[in-house]
């Protein structure tokens, strides 16, 4: 089982990590990935569901668990960081995004060209503004 844990934590999570840092994943897709990970842990096959004797939350714990990455929490954490960078850093990409999506420093424009990155920032932008400075 430890080989499967290493596969999940290094290869699977490593492959998805960059994508989590930039894009908002739907909760249905994250649940599907979690299901596949559970299946691989318990049976070694992505399509076979095994008999589970341990709560998934316990499996994901860093202490006392198997340290499996919780994909939903990681995606949320990365998007919060992206929204923080958007709100408070002055890098070329943030200047471009602010010019495209904000009227002034905080108010969003009503309509804009679609963006694959904006939905993840937009979801957490208000949270960042409310809980900082």
Secondary structure, 3 states (H helix, E strand, C coil): CHHHHHHHHHHHHHHHHHHHHHCCCCHHHHHHHHHHHHHHHHHCCCCCCCCCCCCHHHHHCCCCCCCCCCHHHHHHHHHHHHHHHHHHCCCHHHHHHHHHHECCCCCECCCCCCCCCHHHHHHHHHHHHHCCC
